[in-house]
Amino acid sequence: MTKKVEEIYRNSHEIYGSPKITEMLNQNGEKVSQRYIYSIMRENSWKARYVKPWK
């Protein structure tokens, strides 16, 4: 599961966090919780990078 999470995280240019990754995995047929994805990301020191909207 860690490899799937890493693949989605890297393909998003390290922008997606646990809610978005959970949503994508659930759409692909993987039944996982957001808390589980969060724990995987925390173990690997992966953090979402939020893009500030341009004004």
N, C-alpha and C positions, 0 to 999 in steps of 0.2 A: 504494500500500500504506500510505503514511503516513496518508492520510485514513481508511482502515479502522481502523487502530490507534488513531488519535485518537478516532474515534467510539466504539469500545469503551471506551477509557480514560475519556472524558467521561461516558458512560452509567453507568459503575460508580462515579461520584462520585470519580474519581481514586484508587480503592482498588486496582484490579487491577494486578499487575505483569506482567513478560514471560512467566512460566510460564502464568498464567491466560489471557492474551490469545492466546498461541500455541495453547493448547488450544481456545479458542473458534474461532479461525480454521481450525484443522485440522478441527473438526467441521463447519464450513460449506463444506468442500471446498478451502480454500486450503492448499497444502502449504508451510509455512514452518518454519524452525527457531527455537528459542528465542533463539539467539545473534543472529539477524537482527532479531528484534523488540526485543531488548535494545539493539542498536545504533541502531535508529530512535528508541527512547525516550531514549537518551543524547544523541543529536543535538538533540532538542527539549527537553531538560532536564525530562523527565517522570519522576517518581518515584512509586512505590507508597506509599500511606499505610496503614500497618498499624494496625488497630483493636485496641487492648488489651482483652482480655476483662474483663468486669466481674465482680468477686468480692464 
